[in-house]
Amino acid sequence: MQNQRKNILGISPGTHTMGLALIQGKELVEWRMKVFNECWSQVKLGKMLTAIQDIVVKQCITDIAVKIMHPARCSEGLHGLNTGIMDIANSQNITLHSCTVNDIKAHCSLEKKRNKRVIVEYVLQKHPELYREYQKEQGINNSYYIKIFEAIVIARMFHDNME
């Protein structure tokens, strides 16, 4: 059982957008942004959790790694989403790992000055195939794709710690 291949789902949650990344074995095999445009409701929360549940089942996820927000900066909706992710992990007997944005930045850079730029640079160094995603973000001049990059780093952090 020690040699079981790990399938790690990295999640950078949000109440409007959610970054997802999947590492199977040692390979980054999937990354995407899920957008949920509806106003916040229990129906929307259900759709978000169903999307995660579908990935968990379809990809035989063994570990979920998720970014958590400081409680003072966490909306009721985001808190509900994080609780739902915990429930999915528990119901599927999946190991749940959590980290903060500061943990993510620290993993990406040893320098004292850490910002979201270090996340982008780290991901592009490890996964040059994502340069197109980076170019898209530059073209639209917002941080839409940073959630994908965060999800990749989150999954990579826990993958690297398991080795």
Secondary structure as the mmCIF struct_conf table of DSSP 4:
data_model
#
loop_
_struct_conf.conf_type_id
_struct_conf.id
_struct_conf.beg_label_comp_id
_struct_conf.beg_label_asym_id
_struct_conf.beg_label_seq_id
_struct_conf.end_label_comp_id
_struct_conf.end_label_asym_id
_struct_conf.end_label_seq_id
TURN_TY1_P TURN_TY1_P1 GLN A 2 ASN A 3
HELX_LH_PP_P HELX_LH_PP_P1 GLN A 4 LYS A 6
STRN STRN1 ASN A 7 SER A 12
BEND BEND1 THR A 15 HIS A 16
STRN STRN2 THR A 17 GLN A 24
TURN_TY1_P TURN_TY1_P2 GLY A 25 LYS A 26
STRN STRN3 GLU A 27 VAL A 35
BEND BEND2 GLU A 38 GLU A 38
HELX_LH_PP_P HELX_LH_PP_P2 CYS A 39 CYS A 39
BEND BEND3 TRP A 40 TRP A 40
HELX_RH_AL_P HELX_RH_AL_P1 GLN A 42 LYS A 58
TURN_TY1_P TURN_TY1_P3 GLN A 59 CYS A 60
STRN STRN4 ASP A 63 LYS A 67
HELX_RH_3T_P HELX_RH_3T_P1 PRO A 71 ARG A 73
HELX_RH_AL_P HELX_RH_AL_P2 GLU A 76 SER A 91
TURN_TY1_P TURN_TY1_P4 GLN A 92 ASN A 93
STRN STRN5 THR A 95 CYS A 99
HELX_RH_AL_P HELX_RH_AL_P3 VAL A 101 CYS A 108
BEND BEND4 GLU A 111 LYS A 112
HELX_RH_AL_P HELX_RH_AL_P4 LYS A 116 LYS A 126
HELX_RH_3T_P HELX_RH_3T_P2 PRO A 128 LEU A 130
HELX_RH_AL_P HELX_RH_AL_P5 TYR A 131 ILE A 140
TURN_TY1_P TURN_TY1_P5 ASN A 141 ASN A 141
BEND BEND5 ASN A 142 SER A 143
TURN_TY1_P TURN_TY1_P6 TYR A 144 TYR A 145
HELX_RH_AL_P HELX_RH_AL_P6 ILE A 146 MET A 162
#
